[in-house]
Amino acid sequence: MTNLAHIAETALLLLAAYLLGCVLGYATRLVLHAGRGTRQVAPPAAAAVTAPLPEPRKPRSSAARLAARVEEPLPPAPNAAPAPSPVMAAQPPVRRAAKATSSGPRPATLSEPRNGQADNLKQIKGIGPKIEASLYAMGIFHIDQIAGWNKANVDWVDAQLSFKGRIRRERWVEQALELGITRAHA
């Protein structure tokens, strides 16, 4: 009987320790990640802010609401730009001569890849297809561009991609330097 009581007491203590660990782990996670995920939402366009609010309508029957929809066309939004068509969005951008540009913390960028061929940036651990596409859109097409980043450049790209230190944690610049050295010896 003593043995069974001892086993039950040990099991209860283990359960209590597990639950306490879960609570402490969750609280620690909340504290450490409290600043993440909160983003400022940009205010709507000035025209939408200054537009007067519509007057509240009186409730109508479903037949009256349907008739009102048919009779009243929607007014055009003031100062609204037309939405881009899917056909226009799918067209590639106009090509310009490849020229590296750099101003301040922004890294050197190109308007198009050298020799018309971009490097496979996914060779760097931490860069997937979506991030690679974002880097291409920013004008970063080659591994040697990433290898040449300084701290200000890393901070700028980090802010543009909303990574909060991911580039440093995953050591993109060091990986790019290693890939550049490997290519030179190959």
C-alpha positions in Angstrom: 0.0 0.0 0.0 2.8 2.4 0.8 4.3 1.7 -2.6 1.0 2.6 -4.4 0.6 5.8 -2.4 4.2 6.8 -3.2 3.6 6.2 -7.0 0.4 8.3 -6.8 2.1 11.1 -5.0 5.0 11.1 -7.5 2.6 11.2 -10.4 0.7 14.2 -8.9 4.0 16.0 -8.3 5.1 15.4 -11.9 1.7 16.7 -13.2 1.9 19.8 -11.0 5.5 20.5 -12.2 4.4 20.0 -15.8 1.5 22.4 -15.5 3.6 25.0 -13.7 6.2 24.7 -16.5 3.5 25.3 -19.1 2.2 28.4 -17.3 5.7 29.8 -16.8 6.7 29.0 -20.4 3.6 30.7 -21.8 4.1 33.8 -19.6 7.7 34.0 -20.7 6.7 33.8 -24.3 4.1 36.6 -23.9 6.7 38.8 -22.2 9.5 38.1 -24.8 7.2 38.5 -27.8 5.0 41.4 -26.5 6.3 43.9 -29.1 6.0 41.6 -32.0 2.9 41.5 -34.1 1.7 45.1 -33.3 1.8 47.2 -36.4 0.6 50.7 -36.9 -2.1 50.9 -39.5 -1.8 53.8 -41.9 -4.8 56.1 -41.8 -7.1 56.1 -44.8 -6.6 58.6 -47.6 -7.4 62.2 -46.8 -10.4 62.3 -49.1 -12.0 59.4 -47.2 -11.3 61.0 -43.8 -12.9 64.3 -44.8 -15.9 62.8 -46.6 -19.1 63.3 -44.6 -20.7 60.2 -43.2 -23.9 59.0 -44.8 -27.1 59.6 -42.9 -28.5 56.6 -41.2 -31.3 54.9 -43.2 -34.7 53.8 -41.9 -35.2 50.0 -42.0 -37.1 48.9 -45.0 -38.7 45.6 -46.1 -36.6 43.2 -48.2 -38.6 44.1 -51.4 -38.0 47.8 -50.8 -34.2 47.3 -50.3 -34.0 45.3 -53.5 -35.9 48.0 -55.5 -33.6 50.6 -54.0 -30.5 48.7 -55.1 -31.8 48.5 -58.6 -32.8 52.2 -58.8 -29.7 53.8 -57.1 -26.4 53.4 -58.9 -23.3 53.6 -56.7 -21.7 57.0 -56.8 -18.0 57.1 -57.8 -15.6 57.5 -54.9 -14.0 61.0 -54.8 -10.3 61.1 -55.8 -10.2 57.3 -56.2 -7.6 55.9 -58.4 -8.7 53.1 -60.7 -7.7 49.7 -59.6 -4.9 48.1 -61.7 -6.1 45.4 -64.0 -4.7 41.9 -63.5 -3.3 42.1 -67.0 -1.3 45.2 -66.2 0.0 43.7 -62.9 1.3 40.6 -64.7 3.4 42.5 -67.2 7.2 42.7 -66.4 8.6 46.2 -65.6 10.3 48.2 -68.3 14.0 47.2 -68.5 16.6 49.9 -68.0 20.4 49.7 -68.1 21.9 47.9 -65.2 23.5 50.5 -62.9 24.3 50.1 -59.2 22.9 52.8 -57.0 23.4 53.5 -53.4 22.3 56.3 -51.1 22.7 56.2 -47.3 21.8 53.0 -45.6 20.1 51.6 -48.7 22.4 48.9 -50.2 23.7 49.1 -53.7 20.9 48.0 -56.1 20.6 47.2 -59.7 17.7 48.0 -62.1 18.2 44.5 -63.7 20.4 41.5 -63.1 23.9 41.6 -64.6 24.1 39.7 -67.9 20.3 39.2 -67.7 20.7 36.4 -65.2 20.0 36.7 -61.5 21.7 34.5 -58.9 19.8 31.9 -57.0 19.5 33.7 -53.7 17.8 30.7 -52.2 21.3 29.2 -51.7 21.5 31.4 -48.6 19.8 29.5 -45.7 16.8 31.6 -44.7 15.9 33.0 -48.1 12.9 31.2 -49.7 11.1 31.9 -52.9 9.0 34.8 -51.5 11.9 36.6 -49.9 14.0 36.0 -53.1 11.2 37.7 -55.1 11.1 40.6 -52.6 14.9 41.0 -52.9 14.6 41.0 -56.7 11.9 43.6 -56.5 14.2 45.8 -54.4 17.0 45.5 -57.0 19.1 42.8 -55.2 19.8 40.1 -57.8 23.3 38.8 -56.9 24.9 37.1 -53.9 27.9 39.5 -54.1 25.5 42.4 -53.5 24.4 40.7 -50.2 28.1 40.0 -49.4 28.8 43.7 -49.6 26.2 44.8 -47.1 27.3 46.8 -44.0 25.3 47.1 -40.8 23.3 50.1 -42.1 22.4 48.1 -45.2 21.3 45.1 -43.2 19.2 47.3 -41.0 17.6 49.0 -44.0 16.7 45.7 -45.7 15.5 44.3 -42.4 13.1 47.2 -42.0 11.9 47.0 -45.6 11.1 43.3 -45.2 9.8 43.7 -41.6 12.2 41.0 -40.3 13.2 42.4 -36.9 16.8 41.1 -36.9 16.3 37.9 -39.0 19.1 38.8 -41.5 21.6 38.9 -38.7 20.3 35.8 -36.9 20.5 33.8 -40.1 23.9 35.4 -41.0 23.0 36.2 -44.7 26.1 38.4 -45.2 28.4 35.7 -43.9 26.7 33.0 -45.9 27.0 35.2 -49.1 30.7 35.8 -48.4 31.2 32.0 -48.1 29.3 31.4 -51.3 31.4 34.0 -53.1 34.6 32.4 -51.9 33.3 29.0 -52.9 32.5 30.3 -56.4 35.9 31.9 -56.8 37.6 28.6 -56.1 35.3 26.5 -58.3 
